[in-house]
Amino acid sequence: MSNIRGRFSKSADKLAAEYTASLAFDQRLYKQDIAGSIAHVKMLAKQSIISDDEAKTIIGGLEAVRGEIEKGKFKFAAEQEDIHMAIEARLIEKIGEAGLKLHTARSRNDQVALDMRLFVKETIATTQKGIRGLQQALLDIAEANKSVAMPGYTHLQAAQPVLLAHHLLAYFEMLQRDYERLSDCLKRADVMPLGSGALAGVAYKLDREFLAKELGFSKISQNSMDAVSDRDFILEYEAAAAICMMHLSRLAEEIVLWSSAEFGFIEIDDAYATGSSIMPQKKNPDVAELARGKTGRVYGNLMALLTTMKGLPLAYNRDMQEDKEGLFDTVDTLLSTLEVFAGIIKTIKVNNGNTCNALGRGYVLATDLADYLVKKGAAFRAAHEIVGKLVKYAVGKGKTLADLDMKEYKKFSPLFGADVRSITIETSLAARNVIGGTAPVQVKKALAGARRIIAKK
C-alpha cells in the first residue's frame, strides 16, 4: 500500500502496508509483467508517445531486470507492494529518468489484468499437456491389459462384467472433457485488456491491435470497465480445475479400493506408496488419498473467488487482489496431481487372477440370464423377476450360478435349456457390441480412437 507522492501527506501505516502487499505471491508473474511492459513500450514508441531511444533504453533495462530475477540476484524489497512496482522501481534504479516513462498510458488495473490473462493462457497450455500425459498413461495400461475382464460396479456392488480397458477408458473420456473445457476457457482468457487504463480508457492514441499481436492475443477487450474488473477467465479455469480434480479424486478412490486386500486388483509401485509407523505389513496408497484430500482445497479456491466477486461494483476494487493466491494454489495442485497420477498409472501392476476371481462372485451374469429368457419369449420384467428369484435361491444354497444344475434352473422357468450353459463372461462381454459398449471389438475401436486423440496437436 504505497502512498504515491502527491495526494498523501504521510506514509502508509506499516501494518496496513504489510496487510495490503502482494509481492510475496505475485512475484511469480514477473515474466508476464515484463513481457507486457516490453510490448507496451514498443507501442508507445511506435505511436511517437516516447522516443525510439527511450524505448530502447527501457526495453534493455526490463530485460536486465528479468535476467536478475531469473538468476536469483533481484532483491524483492518489502516496501514494494507488488511485482509491478518492484520491477518499475528497479528499472528506474538501473536506467534513470527514462524508466519514469514506462507507466505512460497505463494503469496498474489494466496491467494486472493483462498479467493474469497471460498467466492463465500459459497455464491452460501446461495443464492440457499434463492431461495428455495422464491420458497416455491410461491408454498404455489399457492397451497392455485389453483382454483383462473384471466386475463393473454400481452402488459399489458387482453388477456386470466389463473389460478393464473399458473401465480405464472411462477416465480417458473424463479427462478429454477436461481438456476441451480448458480449450473453451482459453477463448475467454485470450482477450487483450491493455489500453483500458484504470477504468475509462486512456487519453493517448494507442495501437491496441499492435499490442494484441505483439502479446499473442486474438481479441481485444471492448469495454474498459469490464476489462479491468473481469475475472471470469480465472473463475472458468478454477471451475475446470475443480471438475478435473473431481475426476482425479474418483480415480484415486478406485486406486485405493483396487489396491486393498479385499479387492487386490492392482498393486501400486513402491515409489508411490508409504508404510506405517507401527504396522510393518502396511503399504498405504497415500498419494491417491492425498489427491482426494487436495480436491477440497481446489473447490475452496473456486468458492473463495466467487464469493469475493459476487458483491463488487464496477470497476476495479482491491478485493480482486485475492484472485491470485487461490489461482496459484489451484494451478500448483492440479499440475502436480496430474503429473504424479501419470507416474502411478504407468507403474501399476494388474492382478489378472484376482479380477477373474472377483467375476465368480456377485452373480454378474444375472442380466445375461434375463436377456436369455427374453430371447426365449419372456417379457423382460417377468424375466427379471425369475432371475431375481433364481439368484436368491443360489445365495441361500451358497452356490454360484455355474453351480446350479438344469433341474434347479427348470424349477424357476421351463424356458431354461441346456444352452444356458453357454452364457459365460466372454459371451457377456461380446454381447455388449454397441458403440460405447464393453465388447472387445468396441473397446478395440475405442483404444484406436483414443490413440488418434493423443496424436492430435
C-alpha positions as CSV (number, residue, x, y, z in Angstrom):
1,M,0.0,0.0,0.0
2,S,2.4,2.6,-1.2
3,N,1.0,6.1,-0.7
4,I,2.0,7.6,-4.1
5,R,3.5,11.1,-3.7
6,G,1.2,14.0,-4.4
7,R,-2.1,13.2,-2.8
8,F,-0.9,12.0,0.6
9,S,0.8,13.9,3.4
10,K,2.1,10.9,5.3
11,S,3.4,7.4,4.6
12,A,1.2,4.3,4.9
13,D,0.8,2.7,8.3
14,K,3.4,-0.2,8.5
15,L,0.8,-2.8,9.4
16,A,-1.6,-1.6,6.7
17,A,1.2,-1.7,4.1
18,E,2.1,-5.3,5.1
19,Y,-1.6,-6.2,5.0
20,T,-2.1,-5.0,1.5
21,A,1.1,-6.1,0.0
22,S,1.0,-8.9,-2.6
23,L,4.7,-9.1,-3.6
24,A,5.2,-12.3,-1.6
25,F,3.0,-14.2,-4.0
26,D,2.5,-12.1,-7.2
27,Q,6.3,-12.1,-7.9
28,R,5.7,-15.3,-9.9
29,L,4.1,-13.0,-12.5
30,Y,7.4,-11.3,-13.3
31,K,7.7,-12.9,-16.8
32,Q,4.2,-11.8,-17.8
33,D,4.6,-8.4,-16.3
34,I,7.9,-7.7,-18.1
35,A,6.5,-9.2,-21.4
36,G,3.6,-6.8,-21.1
37,S,5.8,-3.8,-20.3
38,I,8.1,-4.5,-23.3
39,A,5.1,-4.7,-25.7
40,H,3.7,-1.5,-24.1
41,V,7.0,0.3,-24.6
42,K,7.3,-0.8,-28.2
43,M,3.8,0.5,-28.9
44,L,4.5,3.8,-27.2
45,A,7.5,4.3,-29.4
46,K,5.5,3.2,-32.5
47,Q,2.9,5.9,-31.7
48,S,5.6,8.5,-31.0
49,I,4.5,8.9,-27.4
50,I,8.1,8.2,-26.3
51,S,11.2,8.3,-28.5
52,D,12.8,5.3,-30.1
53,D,15.9,5.8,-28.0
54,E,13.9,5.9,-24.8
55,A,12.1,2.7,-25.8
56,K,15.4,1.0,-26.5
57,T,16.7,2.1,-23.1
58,I,13.6,1.0,-21.2
59,I,13.4,-2.4,-23.0
60,G,17.1,-3.0,-22.3
61,G,16.5,-2.2,-18.7
62,L,13.5,-4.5,-18.4
63,E,15.4,-7.4,-20.0
64,A,18.2,-6.8,-17.5
65,V,15.7,-6.8,-14.6
66,R,14.3,-10.1,-15.9
67,G,17.8,-11.5,-16.0
68,E,18.4,-10.5,-12.4
69,I,15.2,-12.2,-11.3
70,E,15.9,-15.4,-13.2
71,K,19.5,-15.6,-11.8
72,G,18.2,-15.0,-8.2
73,K,20.0,-11.7,-7.9
74,F,16.9,-9.5,-7.7
75,K,16.1,-8.2,-4.3
76,F,12.4,-8.2,-3.6
77,A,12.2,-5.2,-1.2
78,A,9.4,-5.2,1.4
79,E,8.5,-1.6,0.6
80,Q,7.5,-2.5,-2.9
81,E,3.9,-3.7,-2.5
82,D,3.6,-5.8,-5.7
83,I,5.6,-7.2,-8.6
84,H,4.6,-4.3,-10.9
85,M,6.1,-1.7,-8.5
86,A,9.1,-3.8,-7.7
87,I,10.1,-4.1,-11.4
88,E,9.4,-0.5,-12.1
89,A,11.4,0.7,-9.1
90,R,14.4,-1.5,-10.1
91,L,14.1,-0.3,-13.7
92,I,14.3,3.3,-12.6
93,E,17.3,2.5,-10.4
94,K,19.1,1.0,-13.4
95,I,18.2,3.4,-16.3
96,G,17.2,6.6,-14.5
97,E,14.7,9.1,-15.8
98,A,13.7,7.1,-18.9
99,G,12.2,4.5,-16.5
100,L,9.7,7.0,-15.3
101,K,8.0,6.9,-18.7
102,L,7.2,3.2,-18.6
103,H,3.8,3.8,-16.9
104,T,2.7,6.3,-19.6
105,A,-0.9,5.4,-20.8
106,R,-1.2,2.5,-18.5
107,S,-2.8,1.8,-15.1
108,R,-1.9,-1.0,-12.7
109,N,-5.6,-2.0,-13.2
110,D,-5.1,-2.9,-16.9
111,Q,-1.5,-4.0,-16.2
112,V,-2.5,-6.7,-13.7
113,A,-5.5,-7.8,-15.8
114,L,-3.0,-8.3,-18.7
115,D,-0.6,-10.3,-16.5
116,M,-3.3,-12.5,-15.2
117,R,-4.6,-13.2,-18.7
118,L,-1.1,-14.1,-19.9
119,F,-0.6,-16.3,-16.9
120,V,-3.9,-18.2,-17.4
121,K,-3.3,-18.6,-21.1
122,E,0.1,-20.2,-20.4
123,T,-1.3,-22.3,-17.6
124,I,-4.0,-23.7,-19.8
125,A,-1.4,-25.0,-22.2
126,T,0.6,-26.5,-19.4
127,T,-2.5,-28.1,-17.8
128,Q,-3.6,-29.6,-21.1
129,K,-0.1,-31.1,-21.5
130,G,-0.5,-32.7,-18.1
131,I,-3.9,-34.0,-19.0
132,R,-2.4,-35.6,-22.2
133,G,0.3,-37.2,-20.1
134,L,-2.2,-38.9,-17.8
135,Q,-4.4,-39.9,-20.8
136,Q,-1.4,-41.5,-22.4
137,A,-0.6,-43.4,-19.2
138,L,-4.2,-44.7,-19.0
139,L,-4.2,-45.6,-22.7
140,D,-0.9,-47.5,-22.3
141,I,-2.1,-49.6,-19.3
142,A,-5.5,-50.2,-21.1
143,E,-3.6,-51.5,-24.2
144,A,-1.4,-53.7,-22.1
145,N,-4.4,-55.3,-20.3
146,K,-7.0,-55.1,-23.1
147,S,-8.1,-58.7,-22.5
148,V,-8.5,-58.5,-18.7
149,A,-12.0,-58.8,-17.5
150,M,-13.3,-57.5,-14.2
151,P,-16.6,-56.8,-12.5
152,G,-18.2,-53.5,-13.3
153,Y,-19.9,-51.9,-10.3
154,T,-22.9,-49.9,-9.5
155,H,-23.5,-48.8,-5.9
156,L,-20.1,-50.5,-5.3
157,Q,-21.9,-53.8,-5.8
158,A,-20.7,-56.2,-8.5
159,A,-23.0,-55.6,-11.5
160,Q,-21.8,-56.9,-14.9
161,P,-18.6,-58.0,-16.5
162,V,-16.5,-55.3,-18.2
163,L,-13.1,-55.1,-19.7
164,L,-10.5,-53.4,-17.5
165,A,-9.6,-51.3,-20.6
166,H,-13.2,-50.2,-20.9
167,H,-13.1,-49.1,-17.3
168,L,-9.9,-47.2,-17.7
169,L,-11.0,-45.5,-20.9
170,A,-13.9,-44.0,-18.9
171,Y,-11.3,-41.8,-17.2
172,F,-9.8,-41.0,-20.6
173,E,-13.1,-39.7,-21.6
174,M,-13.5,-37.6,-18.4
175,L,-10.0,-36.1,-19.0
176,Q,-10.9,-35.4,-22.6
177,R,-13.8,-33.3,-21.4
178,D,-11.5,-31.5,-19.0
179,Y,-9.1,-30.8,-21.9
180,E,-11.9,-29.4,-24.0
181,R,-13.2,-27.3,-21.2
182,L,-9.8,-25.7,-20.9
183,S,-9.8,-25.0,-24.7
184,D,-13.1,-23.3,-24.2
185,C,-11.8,-21.3,-21.2
186,L,-8.9,-20.1,-23.4
187,K,-11.4,-18.3,-25.7
188,R,-12.4,-16.0,-22.8
189,A,-8.8,-15.7,-21.4
190,D,-7.5,-14.7,-24.9
191,V,-8.6,-11.1,-24.7
192,M,-6.1,-8.2,-24.5
193,P,-7.1,-5.6,-21.9
194,L,-4.1,-3.2,-22.1
195,G,-5.3,0.2,-23.1
196,S,-8.2,0.2,-20.7
197,G,-6.4,2.3,-18.2
198,A,-7.8,2.5,-14.7
199,L,-11.4,2.1,-16.0
200,A,-12.2,4.6,-18.7
201,G,-9.6,4.0,-21.3
202,V,-6.6,6.3,-21.8
203,A,-6.1,9.7,-23.3
204,Y,-3.4,8.7,-25.7
205,K,-3.6,7.4,-29.3
206,L,-2.7,3.8,-28.6
207,D,-2.4,1.0,-31.1
208,R,-4.2,-1.8,-29.3
209,E,-4.1,-4.0,-32.4
210,F,-0.3,-3.9,-32.3
211,L,-0.3,-4.8,-28.6
212,A,-2.6,-7.8,-29.2
213,K,-0.4,-9.1,-32.0
214,E,2.8,-8.5,-30.0
215,L,1.4,-10.3,-27.0
216,G,-0.3,-13.2,-28.9
217,F,-4.0,-12.3,-28.2
218,S,-6.6,-13.0,-30.8
219,K,-9.2,-10.5,-29.4
220,I,-9.2,-7.0,-27.8
221,S,-11.4,-6.0,-24.9
222,Q,-14.4,-3.9,-26.0
223,N,-15.3,-2.2,-22.7
224,S,-12.7,-0.7,-20.5
225,M,-14.7,-1.0,-17.3
226,D,-15.3,-4.7,-17.9
227,A,-11.7,-5.3,-19.0
228,V,-10.2,-4.2,-15.6
229,S,-12.8,-5.8,-13.4
230,D,-13.3,-9.1,-15.3
231,R,-12.1,-12.2,-13.5
232,D,-14.4,-14.7,-15.3
233,F,-11.5,-16.2,-17.1
234,I,-9.9,-17.1,-13.7
235,L,-13.2,-18.5,-12.4
236,E,-13.5,-20.6,-15.5
237,Y,-10.1,-22.0,-15.1
238,E,-10.7,-22.7,-11.4
239,A,-14.1,-24.3,-12.3
240,A,-12.5,-26.5,-15.0
241,A,-9.7,-27.4,-12.5
242,A,-12.3,-28.3,-9.8
243,I,-14.1,-30.6,-12.2
244,C,-10.8,-32.2,-13.3
245,M,-9.7,-32.7,-9.7
246,M,-13.1,-34.4,-9.1
247,H,-12.3,-36.8,-11.8
248,L,-8.8,-37.4,-10.4
249,S,-10.4,-37.9,-7.0
250,R,-12.7,-40.6,-8.4
251,L,-9.7,-42.3,-10.0
252,A,-7.9,-42.0,-6.6
253,E,-10.8,-43.8,-4.9
254,E,-10.6,-46.6,-7.4
255,I,-6.8,-46.9,-6.8
256,V,-7.4,-47.0,-3.1
257,L,-10.1,-49.7,-3.4
258,W,-8.4,-51.8,-6.0
259,S,-5.1,-51.9,-4.2
260,S,-6.8,-53.1,-0.9
261,A,-6.5,-56.7,0.2
262,E,-10.3,-57.0,-0.2
263,F,-10.0,-56.3,-3.9
264,G,-6.4,-56.9,-4.9
265,F,-7.0,-55.9,-8.5
266,I,-3.8,-53.9,-8.7
267,E,-0.5,-53.3,-6.8
268,I,0.8,-49.8,-6.5
269,D,4.5,-49.4,-7.2
270,D,6.6,-48.9,-4.0
271,A,7.6,-45.5,-5.3
272,Y,4.0,-44.2,-4.9
273,A,3.1,-45.9,-1.6
274,T,4.1,-45.4,2.0
275,G,4.5,-47.6,5.1
276,S,3.1,-47.5,8.6
277,S,4.9,-46.1,11.6
278,I,3.7,-49.1,13.6
279,M,2.4,-51.8,11.3
280,P,5.2,-53.3,9.2
281,Q,2.9,-55.1,6.8
282,K,1.2,-51.9,5.5
283,K,1.6,-50.5,2.1
284,N,-0.6,-47.4,2.0
285,P,-1.9,-45.6,-1.1
286,D,-1.1,-42.2,0.4
287,V,-0.5,-40.4,-2.9
288,A,-4.0,-41.3,-4.1
289,E,-5.5,-40.4,-0.7
290,L,-3.8,-37.0,-0.7
291,A,-5.3,-36.3,-4.2
292,R,-8.7,-37.0,-2.8
293,G,-7.9,-34.5,0.0
294,K,-6.4,-31.9,-2.2
295,T,-9.6,-31.8,-4.3
296,G,-11.3,-30.0,-1.5
297,R,-8.8,-27.1,-1.5
298,V,-9.3,-26.6,-5.2
299,Y,-13.0,-26.4,-4.7
300,G,-12.4,-23.9,-1.9
301,N,-10.3,-21.7,-4.1
302,L,-13.1,-21.5,-6.6
303,M,-15.7,-20.7,-4.0
304,A,-13.5,-18.1,-2.4
305,L,-13.1,-16.1,-5.6
306,L,-16.8,-16.5,-6.5
307,T,-17.6,-15.1,-3.1
308,T,-15.1,-12.3,-3.5
309,M,-16.5,-11.2,-6.9
310,K,-20.2,-11.5,-6.1
311,G,-20.7,-8.1,-4.5
312,L,-18.2,-5.9,-6.3
313,P,-19.4,-2.8,-8.0
314,L,-17.7,-1.7,-11.2
315,A,-14.9,-1.2,-11.8
316,Y,-11.7,-2.3,-10.1
317,N,-11.7,-3.0,-6.3
318,R,-8.8,-4.0,-4.2
319,D,-10.7,-7.2,-3.2
320,M,-9.7,-8.5,-6.5
321,Q,-6.1,-8.9,-5.3
322,E,-7.5,-12.1,-3.7
323,D,-7.7,-13.7,-7.1
324,K,-4.0,-14.7,-7.2
325,E,-3.2,-16.9,-4.2
326,G,-6.1,-19.2,-4.8
327,L,-5.4,-19.4,-8.5
328,F,-1.7,-20.2,-8.0
329,D,-2.6,-22.9,-5.4
330,T,-5.1,-24.4,-7.8
331,V,-2.6,-24.5,-10.6
332,D,0.1,-26.0,-8.5
333,T,-2.2,-28.6,-7.0
334,L,-3.7,-29.7,-10.3
335,L,-0.5,-29.8,-12.2
336,S,1.3,-31.8,-9.5
337,T,-1.7,-34.2,-9.2
338,L,-1.8,-34.8,-13.0
339,E,1.9,-35.5,-13.0
340,V,2.0,-37.8,-10.1
341,F,-1.0,-39.7,-11.3
342,A,0.6,-40.4,-14.6
343,G,3.5,-41.9,-12.7
344,I,1.2,-44.1,-10.6
345,I,-0.7,-45.4,-13.6
346,K,2.4,-46.1,-15.6
347,T,3.8,-48.3,-12.8
348,I,0.6,-50.1,-11.6
349,K,0.7,-53.9,-11.8
350,V,-2.7,-55.6,-12.7
351,N,-3.5,-58.8,-10.8
352,N,-5.5,-60.6,-13.5
353,G,-6.1,-63.6,-11.3
354,N,-7.9,-61.5,-8.7
355,T,-10.1,-59.7,-11.3
356,C,-11.1,-63.1,-12.7
357,N,-11.8,-64.5,-9.2
358,A,-14.0,-61.5,-8.5
359,L,-16.1,-62.3,-11.6
360,G,-17.0,-65.5,-9.9
361,R,-18.6,-63.7,-7.1
362,G,-21.6,-61.4,-7.2
363,Y,-23.7,-63.2,-9.8
364,V,-22.5,-60.8,-12.5
365,L,-24.2,-62.9,-15.3
366,A,-27.7,-62.4,-13.9
367,T,-28.6,-59.8,-16.5
368,D,-27.4,-62.1,-19.2
369,L,-29.8,-64.8,-17.9
370,A,-32.6,-62.3,-18.0
371,D,-31.7,-61.4,-21.6
372,Y,-31.6,-65.2,-22.4
373,L,-35.2,-65.6,-21.2
374,V,-36.3,-62.6,-23.2
375,K,-34.8,-64.2,-26.3
376,K,-36.8,-67.3,-25.5
377,G,-40.0,-65.3,-25.4
378,A,-40.4,-64.0,-21.9
379,A,-41.2,-60.3,-21.2
380,F,-38.2,-58.6,-19.7
381,R,-40.0,-57.7,-16.4
382,A,-41.0,-61.3,-16.0
383,A,-37.5,-62.5,-16.8
384,H,-36.1,-60.0,-14.3
385,E,-38.3,-61.5,-11.6
386,I,-37.4,-65.1,-12.5
387,V,-33.7,-64.5,-12.4
388,G,-34.0,-62.5,-9.1
389,K,-35.7,-65.5,-7.5
390,L,-33.0,-67.8,-9.0
391,V,-30.2,-65.7,-7.6
392,K,-32.0,-65.6,-4.2
393,Y,-32.2,-69.4,-4.3
394,A,-28.5,-69.7,-5.2
395,V,-27.4,-67.3,-2.4
396,G,-29.4,-69.4,0.0
397,K,-27.8,-72.6,-1.1
398,G,-24.3,-71.0,-1.1
399,K,-23.9,-71.7,-4.8
400,T,-22.8,-69.7,-7.8
401,L,-25.0,-69.6,-11.0
402,A,-22.5,-72.1,-12.6
403,D,-23.0,-74.5,-9.7
404,L,-26.8,-74.8,-10.4
405,D,-27.9,-77.9,-12.3
406,M,-30.6,-77.9,-15.0
407,K,-33.2,-79.2,-12.6
408,E,-32.7,-76.2,-10.4
409,Y,-32.9,-73.9,-13.4
410,K,-36.1,-75.5,-14.7
411,K,-37.7,-75.0,-11.3
412,F,-37.8,-71.3,-12.0
413,S,-38.7,-71.4,-15.7
414,P,-39.3,-74.0,-18.3
415,L,-37.6,-71.7,-20.8
416,F,-34.2,-72.6,-19.5
417,G,-32.5,-75.1,-21.7
418,A,-29.1,-76.7,-21.9
419,D,-27.8,-73.8,-23.9
420,V,-28.0,-71.6,-20.8
421,R,-24.6,-73.2,-20.0
422,S,-23.2,-71.3,-23.0
423,I,-23.5,-68.0,-21.1
424,T,-20.0,-67.0,-19.9
425,I,-18.0,-64.0,-19.1
426,E,-16.7,-64.0,-22.6
427,T,-20.2,-64.1,-24.2
428,S,-21.5,-61.5,-21.8
429,L,-18.7,-59.1,-22.9
430,A,-19.1,-59.9,-26.6
431,A,-22.9,-59.3,-26.4
432,R,-22.3,-55.6,-25.5
433,N,-21.4,-54.9,-29.1
434,V,-22.8,-51.4,-29.3
435,I,-20.9,-48.1,-29.8
436,G,-19.5,-47.3,-26.3
437,G,-20.0,-50.8,-25.1
438,T,-17.5,-53.1,-23.4
439,A,-17.4,-55.7,-26.1
440,P,-13.8,-56.4,-27.1
441,V,-14.4,-55.2,-30.7
442,Q,-15.8,-51.9,-29.4
443,V,-13.0,-51.5,-26.9
444,K,-10.5,-52.1,-29.7
445,K,-12.2,-49.3,-31.6
446,A,-12.2,-47.0,-28.5
447,L,-8.5,-47.6,-28.0
448,A,-7.8,-46.7,-31.6
449,G,-9.9,-43.5,-31.2
450,A,-8.1,-42.6,-28.0
451,R,-4.8,-43.0,-29.8
452,R,-5.9,-40.6,-32.5
453,I,-6.9,-38.0,-29.9
454,I,-3.5,-38.3,-28.3
455,A,-1.8,-37.9,-31.7
456,K,-3.5,-34.6,-32.4
457,K,-1.5,-31.5,-31.8
